[in-house]
Amino acid sequence: KQEVTQIPAALSVPEGENLVLNCSFTDSAIYNLQWFRQDPGKGLTSLLLIQSSQREQTSGRLNASLDKSSGRSTLYIAASQPGDSATYLCAVWSGGGADGLTFGKGTHLIIQP
Amino acid sequence: DGGITQSPKYLFRKEGQNVTLSCEQNLNHDAMYWYRQDPGQGLRLIYYSQIVNDFQKGDIAEGYSVSREKKESFPLTVTSAQKNPTAFYLCASSISDSWGPQHFGDGTRLSIL
């Protein structure tokens, strides 16, 4: 059974820093990996989706990389801003329908002004 | 604007009572999903539907029921058989379930009176 782990569980950094969030998964046979953002009391917003054949995806100040063979993905946030404060979740899809999607527990990020 | 609408935002259930959570989407997506989110845990799949009049159980379907009579609507009923219903419930949709959830609603928080 696929397991997804996100480290660290929480992170607090000063504004302007570049930071890296980590996601690891136990079964490398995945079809894609997604990074989501969740604000308090809200739903999830999809940030980036990386197909298994891709190495990275970029959107603005966000860059996500995927190393399928080692079971790892990183989300890089450049020049962090207080508005980036949220919980970031990664999810991997291992195929077989919706029950093949496994979420991590998230990293709670606080950017200090 | 296209999106997913969940209602109500907050819901209270009395013991022995069934309650229904609403989820409506105007994205013309075929697939819809219900997740449960508990503090410190990842999202867990309750039910999903790939097409109208068809749905499948997820990991934690016991005590829940769904219907999919229209493409736009996927209501979730939390029955009295669900002994620990207090949680944050998220509805999602995607073009097809091969891509996994892409769009989420803002959630319904269910509590026990």
Chai-1 contact restraints between the chains, C-beta under 6 A:
chainA,res_idxA,chainB,res_idxB,connection_type,confidence,min_distance_angstrom,max_distance_angstrom,comment,restraint_id
A,K42,B,D106,contact,1.0,0.0,6.0,A-B,restraint_1
A,G43,B,L90,contact,1.0,0.0,6.0,A-B,restraint_2
A,G43,B,F104,contact,1.0,0.0,6.0,A-B,restraint_3
A,G43,B,G105,contact,1.0,0.0,6.0,A-B,restraint_4
A,G43,B,D106,contact,1.0,0.0,6.0,A-B,restraint_5
A,G43,B,G107,contact,1.0,0.0,6.0,A-B,restraint_6
A,L44,B,F104,contact,1.0,0.0,6.0,A-B,restraint_7
A,S46,B,Q102,contact,1.0,0.0,6.0,A-B,restraint_8
A,W93,B,G100,contact,1.0,0.0,6.0,A-B,restraint_9
A,G97,B,D97,contact,1.0,0.0,6.0,A-B,restraint_10
A,A98,B,Y33,contact,1.0,0.0,6.0,A-B,restraint_11
A,A98,B,Y48,contact,1.0,0.0,6.0,A-B,restraint_12
A,A98,B,D97,contact,1.0,0.0,6.0,A-B,restraint_13
A,D99,B,L45,contact,1.0,0.0,6.0,A-B,restraint_14
A,D99,B,G58,contact,1.0,0.0,6.0,A-B,restraint_15
A,L101,B,G100,contact,1.0,0.0,6.0,A-B,restraint_16
A,F103,B,G42,contact,1.0,0.0,6.0,A-B,restraint_17
A,F103,B,L43,contact,1.0,0.0,6.0,A-B,restraint_18
A,G104,B,G42,contact,1.0,0.0,6.0,A-B,restraint_19
A,K105,B,G42,contact,1.0,0.0,6.0,A-B,restraint_20
